[in-house]
Amino acid sequence: MSTEGSTRAILAALAANAGIATAKFIGAAITGSSSMLAEAVHSVADTSNQGLLLLGQKTSRRKADQQHPFGYGRDRYFYSFIVALLLFSLGSVFALYEGIHKIQHPEPLTSAIVAILILIVAIALETYSFITAITESKKIKGDVSWWGFIRQSRTPELPVVLLEDAGALFGLCFALFGVGLTVITGDPVWDGVGTIMIGILLGIIAIILIIEMKSLLIGEGATPKEHDAICDALTAGKVQRVIHIRTQYLGPEELLVAAKIALDPGLSLQDVAQAIDDAELRVRTEVPNARLIYLEPDLDRTVAADL
């Protein structure tokens, strides 16, 4: 479900940003607004972002092979990291450059009303995209806060689209702020100020996403809630306790679980095999993302030492 939901959010953002980018470039050409030009480049970057996210989803579905026995699930993390590292950062650098240039060499706007109308329409379209991302994220967010969801989500596309859409909405408001004050005051420097605000915003978003996507790309384990659920599921039947456990997400929906478990002493080989099978079934029932489970049976040596 999370893959389908993230795809819907990506496609909604792709459609919105493609149309908005075209309108912004036309508006920038007519008005000469650097805020509008920065927002147009921002929308092009966002459109490219969605293309990379869709590419990551496609390549991650490749079947496991000898060279990649655990599959290609992390492709989604890789392309999300590229989105954060390159496109957001380049958008930030471009906006900062344009804003500083406009402040140093201010130029009057022409047909500013055109820019304002385009920005208002763009805000409406971005709001639709943002609402779509929020709706799809709520299905898997649970009871954590939105910041917690961005930090803890193992599905990279939804946090990327959420932050991207939020950044786009704030960026449009900053552009509207710059163009509006330029019209009111007659001073084109405000257009440059709005552009710099857009650049700073994109830089902050880039840093947040780079940190989160890098962590996912390196490999994150189960969430605390999932970890507790796995341990509780393992400790039942003929399993006395979990001696130690390691988990890692191989992809957004594929969790690797490796654990050493203490079994009741005196079990036959057949009983040991059955106990492991039962433990795996319990874990998969409680945590469906636990696709790969490796359990090593052992004796509870702490009990033996006490005796």
C-alpha positions in Angstrom: 0.0 0.0 0.0 2.8 2.4 0.8 4.3 2.0 -2.7 0.9 2.7 -4.3 0.4 5.7 -2.1 3.8 7.2 -2.7 3.3 6.7 -6.4 0.0 8.6 -6.3 1.7 11.4 -4.4 4.6 11.5 -6.9 2.3 11.7 -9.9 0.2 14.4 -8.4 3.3 16.5 -7.7 4.7 15.7 -11.1 1.6 17.0 -12.9 1.4 20.1 -10.7 5.0 21.0 -11.1 5.3 20.5 -14.8 2.4 22.9 -15.4 3.6 25.4 -12.8 7.1 25.4 -14.3 5.9 26.3 -17.7 3.7 29.1 -16.4 6.5 30.5 -14.2 9.0 30.7 -17.1 6.4 32.6 -19.1 5.8 34.9 -16.2 9.5 35.4 -15.6 10.1 36.3 -19.3 7.2 38.8 -19.3 8.0 40.5 -15.9 11.8 40.1 -15.6 11.2 38.9 -11.9 14.1 37.0 -10.4 11.8 35.6 -7.8 9.6 34.2 -10.6 12.7 32.8 -12.4 14.0 31.2 -9.2 10.6 29.6 -8.6 10.5 28.4 -12.3 13.9 26.7 -11.8 12.6 25.3 -8.5 9.6 23.8 -10.3 11.8 22.3 -13.0 13.9 20.8 -10.2 10.8 19.4 -8.5 9.6 17.9 -11.7 12.9 16.2 -12.2 12.7 15.0 -8.6 9.5 13.2 -9.3 11.0 11.6 -12.4 14.0 10.3 -10.4 11.7 9.0 -7.6 9.6 7.1 -10.1 12.8 5.7 -11.7 13.9 4.5 -8.3 10.6 2.7 -7.7 10.9 1.0 -11.1 14.6 -0.2 -10.7 14.0 -1.3 -7.1 11.5 -4.0 -8.4 14.3 -5.9 -10.2 14.6 -9.5 -9.0 17.5 -10.5 -6.7 20.5 -12.0 -8.5 23.9 -13.5 -7.6 25.6 -10.2 -7.4 22.7 -8.6 -5.4 21.2 -11.5 -3.4 19.1 -9.2 -1.3 17.6 -7.5 -4.3 17.6 -3.8 -5.3 15.2 -2.3 -2.8 17.7 0.4 -1.8 17.5 1.9 -5.3 14.6 3.9 -3.9 16.9 5.3 -1.2 19.7 6.0 -3.7 17.5 8.1 -6.1 15.9 9.9 -3.1 19.4 10.8 -2.0 20.3 12.1 -5.4 17.1 14.2 -5.4 18.1 15.7 -2.0 21.8 16.1 -2.8 21.7 17.6 -6.4 18.3 19.0 -7.3 17.4 20.7 -4.1 20.9 21.9 -3.5 21.3 23.2 -7.1 17.9 25.0 -6.8 19.1 26.6 -3.6 22.4 27.8 -5.1 20.7 29.2 -8.2 18.1 31.1 -6.2 20.8 32.6 -3.9 22.8 33.6 -6.9 19.8 35.2 -8.6 18.8 37.0 -5.4 22.2 38.5 -4.7 22.5 39.5 -8.3 19.1 41.2 -8.3 19.9 43.1 -5.1 23.3 44.3 -6.5 21.8 45.1 -9.9 18.1 45.9 -9.4 15.9 46.0 -12.5 12.2 47.2 -12.5 9.5 44.7 -13.1 7.1 44.8 -16.0 3.6 43.5 -15.9 3.9 42.5 -12.3 0.2 41.6 -12.2 1.0 38.7 -14.5 3.5 37.3 -12.0 1.1 37.7 -9.1 -1.7 35.9 -11.0 0.6 33.0 -11.9 1.9 32.7 -8.4 -1.7 32.6 -7.0 -2.6 29.8 -9.4 0.6 28.0 -8.6 -0.2 28.1 -4.9 -3.6 26.5 -5.6 -2.0 23.7 -7.6 0.8 23.1 -5.1 -1.8 23.0 -2.3 -3.6 20.2 -4.2 -0.3 18.3 -4.5 0.5 18.9 -0.8 -2.9 17.6 0.3 -2.4 14.5 -1.8 0.9 13.8 -0.1 -0.6 14.4 3.3 -3.5 12.0 2.6 -1.2 9.2 1.4 1.3 9.8 4.3 -1.5 9.5 6.9 -2.1 5.9 5.8 1.3 4.8 7.1 2.2 7.6 9.5 0.5 6.1 12.6 0.4 8.2 15.8 3.9 9.8 15.4 4.2 13.5 14.7 4.9 14.8 11.2 8.5 15.5 12.1 8.7 12.0 13.6 7.3 10.6 10.4 10.0 12.3 8.3 12.7 11.1 10.6 11.4 7.5 11.0 9.7 6.7 7.7 11.4 3.9 5.8 9.5 4.9 2.7 11.6 7.6 1.2 9.3 9.1 -1.4 6.6 10.4 0.9 8.9 12.5 3.1 10.6 13.8 0.0 7.4 14.8 -1.6 6.0 16.3 1.7 9.0 18.5 2.2 9.2 19.3 -1.5 5.6 20.4 -1.6 5.9 22.3 1.7 9.0 24.0 0.3 7.2 24.9 -2.9 4.3 26.5 -1.0 6.5 28.6 1.2 8.7 29.4 -1.8 5.6 30.7 -3.7 4.6 32.8 -0.7 8.2 34.2 -0.6 8.0 35.0 -4.3 4.6 36.6 -3.9 6.1 38.6 -0.9 9.0 39.8 -3.1 6.9 40.7 -6.1 4.2 42.3 -4.0 6.5 44.6 -2.1 8.3 45.5 -5.3 4.9 46.6 -6.7 3.9 48.5 -3.5 7.2 50.2 -2.9 8.5 50.5 -6.4 11.8 49.1 -5.2 12.9 46.0 -7.2 15.4 45.1 -4.4 12.5 43.4 -2.6 12.2 40.9 -5.6 15.8 39.9 -4.8 15.1 39.6 -1.1 12.2 37.2 -1.9 14.6 35.2 -4.2 17.2 34.9 -1.4 14.5 33.7 1.0 13.6 31.0 -1.5 17.3 29.9 -1.7 17.6 29.7 2.1 14.4 27.6 2.3 15.6 25.2 -0.3 19.0 24.9 1.4 17.3 24.0 4.7 15.2 21.4 3.0 18.2 20.0 1.2 20.2 19.5 4.4 17.3 17.8 6.2 16.7 15.4 3.3 20.4 14.7 2.7 20.8 13.7 6.4 17.7 11.4 6.4 18.3 9.8 3.0 22.0 9.1 3.8 20.9 7.3 6.9 18.5 5.2 5.0 21.0 4.5 2.3 23.6 3.3 4.8 21.0 1.1 6.4 18.5 1.7 9.2 17.1 -1.0 11.5 13.6 -1.6 12.6 11.7 1.2 14.4 11.5 0.9 18.2 7.9 -0.1 17.9 8.8 -2.8 15.3 11.8 -4.0 17.3 9.6 -4.5 20.4 7.0 -6.3 18.4 9.6 -8.6 16.8 11.1 -9.5 20.3 7.6 -10.1 21.7 6.7 -12.3 18.8 9.9 -14.3 19.1 9.5 -14.9 22.8 6.7 -17.4 22.9 6.2 -21.2 22.5 9.4 -23.0 23.0 11.5 -19.8 22.8 12.7 -18.7 26.2 14.2 -15.4 25.3 16.0 -13.4 22.5 19.8 -13.5 23.2 20.6 -10.9 20.6 19.0 -9.4 17.5 20.0 -7.4 14.5 17.6 -5.8 12.0 18.1 -3.8 8.8 15.8 -2.4 6.1 17.0 -3.7 2.7 14.3 -1.6 1.1 11.2 0.4 2.2 9.1 -2.8 2.6 11.7 -5.4 3.2 13.2 -5.9 6.7 16.0 -8.3 7.4 15.8 -9.9 10.9 18.7 -12.0 12.3 18.5 -13.2 15.9 19.9 -15.8 18.3 17.1 -17.3 20.4 17.3 -19.5 23.5 15.1 -22.6 23.2 13.9 -25.0 25.8 16.6 -27.5 26.6 16.2 -31.1 25.5 14.3 -30.5 22.3 14.7 -32.9 19.4 16.0 -31.7 16.0 12.4 -31.8 14.7 11.1 -29.7 17.6 13.9 -27.2 17.1 13.0 -26.8 13.4 9.3 -26.5 14.3 10.0 -23.9 17.0 12.0 -21.8 14.5 9.2 -22.1 11.9 6.6 -21.0 14.5 8.7 -18.1 15.6 9.2 -16.9 12.0 5.4 -17.1 11.4 4.7 -15.1 14.6 7.1 -12.3 13.5 5.7 -12.1 10.0 2.2 -11.8 11.4 3.1 -9.0 13.7 5.6 -7.2 11.4 4.7 -7.9 7.7 7.8 -6.1 6.5 10.0 -8.8 8.0 10.5 -10.6 4.8 13.9 -12.2 5.5 14.3 -13.9 8.9 17.3 -15.9 10.0 17.1 -17.5 13.5 20.0 -19.2 15.3 18.9 -21.6 18.0 20.9 -21.8 21.3 20.5 -22.6 24.9 20.0 -20.1 27.6 23.4 -20.2 29.1 22.6 -17.7 31.8 20.1 -20.2 33.3 22.7 -22.9 33.1 25.3 -20.7 34.8 22.9 -20.1 37.7 22.3 -23.8 38.1 
